[in-house]
Amino acid sequence: MRILPCVVLVTCVALPHVAPAQAPKPVQASGATVPDPGWGKSGGTVGLIGAASVLVLAGVAEAVNAGGDNASAIGAAAVLLSIPAVTVAALGGGSVRGVPGNPGMRMGGWIAYGLAIADGIALVGLGIADVTVPPGPTIACGVLGALGISFISFDAIQSAGAAARARQRGSVQVSPSLGAIRTAEGHLAPTLGFTLRF
């Protein structure tokens, strides 16, 4: 029985990276900010929960209005709840560094939210003045506000994910390596080692 030699190899794959002297600096040599997901994912999640809550309250207010009762207190609660929800989502997205995010989604969210908050305040004012609000505007306002908060929240979550992936690409990764090489005698010898990616 013949024993084949086993060769252990270490394979290094070098990817573009910052020079060691520049690694501690918060800004890379190109001037781009080092990717940082911040708390964008958490802020976006809180924003989505707030958007769902605003939508539920708008639905309840619409049902109360349809029953002939005054729903201004429920509408006011929806408006007041939307303010911290959109604020947390926006600040969470603002904590992300090194990626542009989705400016179109963010801008669309702010436009939708601005229109919804203006409509919401007007509807609450009508309710306080005992003016009957016809069916439709209350739920439409809630849907618009929830969409606006959701767009801002999705932008924060997506930006945090992109920053986390960009940061991971710049780190050192070690993975096992298994293969075979041909010896000088022409035989195949198994190789075992690890691959460094940096």
Backbone bond lengths (Angstrom), bond angles and torsions (degrees), N, CA, C in turn:
res aa  C-N    CA-C-N  psi(-1)  N-CA   C-N-CA  omega(-1)  CA-C   N-CA-C  phi
1 M - - - 1.460 - - 1.526 109.00 -
2 R 1.328 116.27 132.59 1.453 120.94 -177.88 1.521 110.32 -103.65
3 I 1.311 118.17 134.05 1.468 123.39 179.77 1.518 108.54 -98.29
4 L 1.319 114.76 124.51 1.462 119.71 178.07 1.520 110.04 -84.21
5 P 1.315 116.85 143.15 1.479 118.28 178.14 1.517 111.20 -69.27
6 C 1.289 116.24 147.72 1.466 122.54 176.26 1.523 108.08 -112.37
7 V 1.310 115.98 128.36 1.462 121.25 -176.67 1.524 108.64 -111.54
8 V 1.315 116.36 133.07 1.465 121.56 176.15 1.524 108.45 -101.81
9 L 1.312 115.77 123.02 1.460 120.75 -178.95 1.516 110.34 -116.30
10 V 1.305 115.61 149.93 1.459 121.78 171.19 1.528 106.48 -118.61
11 T 1.315 116.09 118.71 1.457 121.44 -178.66 1.517 109.04 -106.34
12 C 1.301 116.75 128.29 1.465 120.84 177.42 1.520 108.88 -113.94
13 V 1.306 115.55 129.18 1.460 121.17 175.30 1.521 107.19 -113.62
14 A 1.298 117.10 114.69 1.468 121.02 -177.63 1.519 109.41 -94.79
15 L 1.303 116.65 121.46 1.457 122.95 173.79 1.529 107.80 -104.20
16 P 1.329 117.15 160.40 1.474 118.30 179.37 1.527 111.13 -57.49
17 H 1.321 115.59 134.72 1.460 119.87 -178.95 1.521 110.09 -150.51
18 V 1.302 115.04 169.37 1.464 121.05 178.76 1.525 109.03 -78.53
19 A 1.308 116.96 140.49 1.459 120.64 178.13 1.522 110.05 -60.28
20 P 1.365 118.51 145.77 1.460 120.42 -177.29 1.518 113.98 -53.64
21 A 1.341 117.50 -33.84 1.460 119.65 -178.71 1.530 111.54 -67.63
22 Q 1.365 116.44 -23.23 1.455 119.47 -177.39 1.522 112.00 -99.25
23 A 1.334 118.52 -7.99 1.466 121.35 -173.37 1.524 113.68 -57.29
24 P 1.354 120.14 -41.87 1.465 118.04 -178.19 1.527 114.42 -70.17
25 K 1.336 117.49 -15.87 1.455 119.21 -175.30 1.528 109.62 -73.56
26 P 1.335 118.89 145.65 1.455 121.15 179.83 1.514 113.79 -73.18
27 V 1.335 117.65 -14.53 1.451 120.88 -178.96 1.516 108.79 -121.24
28 Q 1.361 116.60 135.08 1.447 121.32 179.40 1.520 110.02 -74.38
29 A 1.336 115.11 171.33 1.456 120.11 -176.78 1.526 111.47 -62.08
30 S 1.358 117.31 -30.55 1.453 120.05 -178.92 1.526 112.35 -74.82
31 G 1.333 117.34 -10.39 1.447 120.95 -178.17 1.519 113.10 96.20
32 A 1.358 117.04 -5.89 1.462 120.18 179.50 1.520 110.00 -79.33
33 T 1.317 116.64 141.87 1.455 121.49 179.92 1.521 109.74 -70.15
34 V 1.324 116.45 141.37 1.460 121.04 177.45 1.531 108.37 -63.54
35 P 1.352 118.34 129.42 1.468 120.18 -178.52 1.526 112.50 -57.90
36 D 1.318 116.41 133.88 1.458 122.39 178.80 1.532 108.00 -144.74
37 P 1.358 118.46 117.48 1.466 120.05 -178.36 1.516 114.14 -70.05
38 G 1.337 117.45 -13.87 1.463 120.40 -179.88 1.523 111.19 54.16
39 W 1.316 116.23 -137.92 1.462 120.17 175.75 1.525 110.05 -118.48
40 G 1.356 114.40 35.00 1.456 120.67 -179.58 1.517 113.57 -61.05
41 K 1.328 116.50 -39.63 1.473 119.11 -179.41 1.526 111.07 -65.76
42 S 1.323 116.83 -43.82 1.469 120.58 179.07 1.524 110.85 -65.24
43 G 1.335 116.89 -44.84 1.457 120.39 179.33 1.516 112.15 -62.38
44 G 1.340 115.93 -41.34 1.460 119.68 178.26 1.517 112.49 -65.40
45 T 1.336 116.43 -37.55 1.467 120.31 178.71 1.527 110.92 -65.11
46 V 1.325 116.01 -44.06 1.470 119.90 177.01 1.530 109.64 -61.06
47 G 1.327 117.07 -40.87 1.458 120.66 178.30 1.522 112.51 -61.45
48 L 1.333 117.23 -41.27 1.464 120.39 179.30 1.530 111.58 -66.08
49 I 1.329 116.10 -38.33 1.472 119.25 176.42 1.527 109.82 -63.82
50 G 1.333 116.27 -42.46 1.459 120.40 177.58 1.521 112.02 -63.29
51 A 1.343 117.35 -39.67 1.465 121.09 178.94 1.528 110.71 -62.53
52 A 1.337 116.37 -42.97 1.466 119.99 178.44 1.526 110.85 -63.74
53 S 1.324 116.72 -39.52 1.466 120.62 179.54 1.531 111.30 -65.80
54 V 1.325 116.48 -40.75 1.470 120.59 177.34 1.522 110.38 -61.62
55 L 1.318 116.50 -41.72 1.458 120.83 -179.88 1.533 111.53 -64.22
56 V 1.342 115.87 -41.81 1.471 120.21 177.96 1.529 110.46 -62.67
57 L 1.332 116.93 -46.29 1.470 120.03 179.42 1.532 111.70 -62.59
58 A 1.320 117.42 -37.80 1.466 120.37 178.05 1.524 110.26 -65.27
59 G 1.333 116.13 -38.96 1.463 119.52 177.19 1.522 112.16 -64.13
60 V 1.330 115.97 -41.50 1.475 120.34 177.89 1.528 109.82 -64.28
61 A 1.336 117.25 -43.68 1.462 120.75 179.26 1.522 111.10 -62.36
62 E 1.329 116.42 -39.76 1.467 120.24 177.84 1.524 110.69 -62.23
63 A 1.336 116.65 -42.30 1.467 120.46 179.20 1.532 111.33 -65.54
64 V 1.317 117.26 -40.35 1.468 121.13 179.18 1.524 110.06 -65.57
65 N 1.337 116.75 -42.25 1.471 120.39 177.12 1.525 111.06 -61.44
66 A 1.343 115.93 -41.26 1.464 119.80 -179.60 1.531 110.84 -63.89
67 G 1.345 116.75 -28.86 1.459 120.71 178.24 1.518 113.09 -80.69
68 G 1.317 117.31 -1.10 1.457 120.88 177.35 1.510 114.50 90.76
69 D 1.311 117.92 4.76 1.466 121.31 179.66 1.530 110.39 -97.88
70 N 1.329 115.43 163.85 1.455 121.95 -179.95 1.531 109.05 -84.46
71 A 1.343 116.90 123.72 1.466 121.63 -177.87 1.516 111.81 -111.20
72 S 1.337 117.43 23.97 1.466 119.37 -176.47 1.524 112.23 -64.08
73 A 1.341 118.31 -33.58 1.470 120.17 179.61 1.529 110.79 -67.27
74 I 1.339 116.88 -39.76 1.474 120.47 178.77 1.525 109.78 -68.17
75 G 1.340 116.37 -41.26 1.465 119.93 177.46 1.519 112.06 -62.84
76 A 1.345 115.48 -40.28 1.466 119.03 177.74 1.521 111.14 -63.43
77 A 1.349 116.36 -37.78 1.468 119.78 177.93 1.530 110.74 -63.46
78 A 1.333 116.28 -40.20 1.466 120.03 178.46 1.526 111.10 -63.68
79 V 1.327 116.41 -43.22 1.468 120.51 179.09 1.527 110.50 -63.32
80 L 1.331 116.62 -46.76 1.474 120.64 -179.03 1.525 111.51 -64.89
81 L 1.339 117.42 -36.34 1.467 120.47 179.45 1.526 111.50 -69.32
82 S 1.323 116.49 -31.78 1.466 119.29 -177.70 1.523 112.44 -67.64
83 I 1.320 117.21 -28.67 1.474 120.34 -175.92 1.530 112.03 -65.24
84 P 1.354 120.35 -53.94 1.470 118.03 176.74 1.521 113.23 -66.18
85 A 1.348 117.40 -30.98 1.467 119.66 -179.32 1.526 110.80 -63.09
86 V 1.343 117.18 -49.19 1.456 120.03 -178.61 1.530 110.85 -70.94
87 T 1.334 116.98 -31.11 1.466 120.20 179.37 1.523 111.26 -66.85
88 V 1.327 116.63 -45.84 1.469 120.42 179.73 1.524 110.23 -64.07
89 A 1.351 117.32 -43.04 1.460 120.30 179.51 1.532 111.03 -62.42
90 A 1.331 116.68 -43.71 1.465 120.30 -179.01 1.524 112.00 -67.30
91 L 1.331 117.09 -41.90 1.466 119.82 178.82 1.530 110.88 -67.94
92 G 1.334 116.78 -35.85 1.464 119.99 175.60 1.516 111.07 -62.23
93 G 1.335 116.16 -44.43 1.463 119.36 176.72 1.515 111.90 -65.15
94 G 1.322 116.41 -35.04 1.460 120.14 178.85 1.518 113.73 -70.03
95 S 1.341 116.72 -19.39 1.469 119.52 178.98 1.520 112.47 -78.25
96 V 1.340 117.55 -13.15 1.465 121.76 179.45 1.521 108.87 -75.86
97 R 1.323 117.64 136.76 1.459 122.61 -178.39 1.531 110.52 -125.80
98 G 1.322 116.09 146.54 1.457 121.42 170.66 1.517 115.35 90.49
99 V 1.341 119.17 -1.79 1.465 121.68 175.97 1.529 108.35 -134.19
100 P 1.337 117.61 147.55 1.466 119.58 -176.68 1.519 113.93 -77.46
101 G 1.328 118.05 -19.07 1.457 120.05 -176.38 1.516 110.49 73.48
102 N 1.320 116.20 -151.64 1.464 121.74 179.70 1.531 108.49 -122.55
103 P 1.325 117.30 88.39 1.469 120.00 -175.62 1.526 113.12 -59.53
104 G 1.341 117.92 -35.53 1.456 120.79 179.93 1.521 112.25 -63.74
105 M 1.329 115.60 -44.19 1.464 119.90 178.83 1.525 110.40 -66.65
106 R 1.326 115.80 -40.78 1.469 120.39 -179.87 1.537 110.89 -63.64
107 M 1.335 116.40 -45.22 1.470 120.48 179.87 1.521 110.93 -65.24
108 G 1.346 116.41 -43.10 1.462 120.04 177.81 1.525 111.50 -61.11
109 G 1.329 115.85 -38.45 1.461 120.06 178.22 1.516 112.28 -63.40
110 W 1.329 116.36 -43.35 1.464 119.12 -179.28 1.530 111.59 -67.98
111 I 1.327 116.96 -36.64 1.467 119.76 178.22 1.531 109.78 -65.27
112 A 1.341 116.15 -47.54 1.471 119.66 -179.68 1.524 110.87 -62.38
113 Y 1.338 116.22 -42.47 1.465 119.05 -179.35 1.519 111.24 -66.32
114 G 1.330 116.90 -41.02 1.473 120.03 178.91 1.516 112.37 -60.63
115 L 1.343 116.57 -43.58 1.468 120.04 177.49 1.526 111.00 -64.64
116 A 1.338 115.77 -41.61 1.466 119.82 -177.94 1.525 111.45 -66.23
117 I 1.322 117.86 -41.85 1.466 119.76 -177.34 1.535 109.95 -67.88
118 A 1.337 116.56 -36.26 1.468 119.35 177.01 1.530 110.78 -65.66
119 D 1.351 115.65 -44.10 1.468 119.66 178.33 1.523 111.09 -65.06
120 G 1.339 115.92 -40.57 1.460 120.22 -178.89 1.521 111.86 -61.76
121 I 1.327 116.07 -43.78 1.472 119.97 179.09 1.530 110.19 -64.08
122 A 1.343 116.55 -40.06 1.469 120.44 178.94 1.529 110.72 -64.78
123 L 1.330 117.34 -42.00 1.468 120.65 -179.94 1.530 111.48 -66.04
124 V 1.332 116.25 -40.49 1.473 119.51 176.90 1.527 109.55 -63.19
125 G 1.327 117.00 -41.38 1.467 120.38 177.97 1.520 111.97 -61.49
126 L 1.331 116.86 -40.45 1.472 120.44 177.36 1.527 110.78 -63.72
127 G 1.332 115.85 -39.88 1.460 119.77 179.38 1.521 111.77 -65.46
128 I 1.324 116.06 -40.49 1.474 119.95 178.71 1.530 110.52 -64.68
129 A 1.336 116.35 -34.27 1.470 121.26 179.51 1.530 112.09 -82.06
130 D 1.343 117.20 7.69 1.473 122.69 -179.59 1.519 113.43 60.86
131 V 1.322 116.21 31.45 1.462 121.25 174.00 1.523 107.56 -90.37
132 T 1.312 117.16 129.56 1.465 120.91 -179.30 1.525 109.82 -71.53
133 V 1.325 115.38 124.69 1.472 120.95 178.43 1.523 107.95 -91.47
134 P 1.314 118.94 124.43 1.466 120.50 -179.48 1.524 111.46 -67.70
135 P 1.322 117.63 159.30 1.469 120.38 178.75 1.530 111.14 -61.89
136 G 1.301 115.71 139.82 1.469 120.73 175.27 1.507 116.00 116.94
137 P 1.329 120.02 -54.43 1.469 119.43 -175.29 1.526 114.05 -61.38
138 T 1.320 117.97 -34.67 1.468 120.31 -176.83 1.525 110.96 -65.73
139 I 1.344 116.59 -49.85 1.462 119.00 -179.11 1.526 110.99 -69.34
140 A 1.346 116.52 -35.02 1.467 119.35 177.76 1.525 110.96 -62.67
141 C 1.331 116.03 -39.94 1.461 120.84 178.03 1.527 110.38 -64.34
142 G 1.342 116.38 -41.53 1.466 120.24 178.85 1.514 112.28 -64.48
143 V 1.343 116.35 -41.70 1.475 120.33 178.85 1.525 110.03 -63.84
144 L 1.335 116.84 -43.93 1.468 120.53 179.97 1.524 111.34 -62.88
145 G 1.331 116.53 -43.65 1.464 119.71 178.60 1.511 112.34 -64.97
146 A 1.346 116.59 -42.22 1.463 120.21 179.24 1.525 111.16 -64.47
147 L 1.334 116.89 -38.44 1.472 119.90 176.98 1.524 111.21 -64.35
148 G 1.334 116.10 -43.77 1.463 119.32 179.48 1.519 111.97 -60.02
149 I 1.327 116.81 -47.09 1.475 120.77 179.04 1.522 110.15 -64.18
150 S 1.342 116.94 -39.53 1.464 120.94 -179.15 1.517 111.59 -64.50
151 F 1.343 117.47 -41.61 1.467 119.91 179.07 1.533 110.66 -61.65
152 I 1.311 116.62 -44.27 1.470 120.64 179.24 1.530 110.05 -65.02
153 S 1.324 116.86 -38.04 1.468 121.44 179.64 1.525 111.10 -68.10
154 F 1.345 116.83 -44.35 1.467 120.37 179.12 1.521 110.89 -62.39
155 D 1.326 116.79 -38.46 1.464 120.00 177.11 1.526 110.81 -61.21
156 A 1.341 116.88 -42.45 1.464 120.69 179.27 1.526 111.22 -63.82
157 I 1.335 117.26 -43.65 1.472 121.27 -178.90 1.522 110.78 -66.83
158 Q 1.340 116.91 -45.15 1.465 120.49 179.84 1.528 111.39 -64.55
159 S 1.319 117.03 -40.50 1.463 120.65 179.26 1.524 111.00 -63.63
160 A 1.345 116.47 -42.56 1.464 119.96 178.83 1.521 110.80 -62.95
161 G 1.337 117.01 -40.63 1.463 120.18 178.18 1.516 112.44 -64.23
162 A 1.333 116.25 -42.32 1.467 120.01 179.00 1.525 111.20 -64.72
163 A 1.323 117.29 -39.47 1.466 120.47 178.82 1.524 110.99 -67.07
164 A 1.338 116.62 -39.49 1.474 119.63 178.54 1.523 110.93 -64.18
165 R 1.337 117.06 -41.19 1.474 119.80 178.51 1.520 111.13 -66.60
166 A 1.331 116.93 -40.98 1.473 120.37 179.26 1.521 110.98 -64.69
167 R 1.319 116.79 -38.08 1.471 120.15 178.95 1.524 110.55 -68.50
168 Q 1.340 117.17 -38.33 1.457 120.93 -179.65 1.520 111.34 -64.84
169 R 1.343 116.15 -35.98 1.464 119.18 178.73 1.517 111.75 -63.44
170 G 1.315 118.16 -25.24 1.451 121.16 -179.26 1.514 114.19 -89.85
171 S 1.347 118.41 2.61 1.457 120.85 -177.89 1.529 110.87 -99.58
172 V 1.336 116.37 167.40 1.456 122.09 178.21 1.526 109.01 -83.22
173 Q 1.342 116.27 129.40 1.452 121.53 179.06 1.520 109.06 -122.60
174 V 1.327 116.87 134.71 1.463 122.72 179.77 1.516 108.05 -115.48
175 S 1.354 116.50 130.84 1.459 120.62 177.65 1.520 109.63 -138.71
176 P 1.361 117.81 147.24 1.465 120.35 179.56 1.524 110.83 -66.78
177 S 1.343 115.42 151.37 1.453 121.18 -179.41 1.523 109.08 -131.58
178 L 1.340 117.17 127.25 1.459 122.94 179.27 1.514 107.91 -129.74
179 G 1.327 117.14 133.08 1.457 119.63 -178.58 1.513 111.14 -164.76
180 A 1.320 116.39 -158.87 1.461 121.77 -179.73 1.520 108.78 -149.97
181 I 1.354 115.80 147.71 1.462 121.29 174.70 1.526 108.78 -129.98
182 R 1.317 116.44 159.41 1.460 121.02 178.44 1.527 108.25 -94.71
183 T 1.328 115.74 126.78 1.469 121.43 -179.55 1.524 109.87 -77.16
184 A 1.353 116.28 173.23 1.455 121.49 179.19 1.524 111.17 -62.30
185 E 1.353 116.85 -27.91 1.468 120.38 179.20 1.523 111.82 -81.73
186 G 1.343 117.81 -4.26 1.458 120.69 178.81 1.515 114.42 93.72
187 H 1.340 117.82 4.71 1.453 120.71 179.27 1.534 109.93 -90.81
188 L 1.335 115.89 156.19 1.462 120.80 174.90 1.519 109.64 -88.09
189 A 1.322 116.08 131.12 1.463 121.15 177.80 1.518 108.58 -119.70
190 P 1.337 117.12 131.90 1.467 118.71 179.92 1.532 111.00 -68.82
191 T 1.309 115.05 147.50 1.466 120.06 176.44 1.524 108.87 -121.20
192 L 1.297 114.65 142.95 1.459 121.59 179.02 1.516 107.69 -135.84
193 G 1.304 116.67 133.54 1.464 119.62 -179.24 1.511 110.59 -173.39
194 F 1.318 116.27 -153.32 1.453 120.38 178.15 1.515 109.21 -144.29
195 T 1.314 115.87 156.81 1.454 122.55 -178.72 1.531 108.97 -114.68
196 L 1.297 115.83 130.64 1.459 122.01 176.36 1.514 108.22 -102.51
197 R 1.338 116.40 128.40 1.455 120.67 173.88 1.520 107.88 -117.00
198 F 1.314 116.44 125.58 1.468 119.80 -179.17 1.508 110.80 -148.32
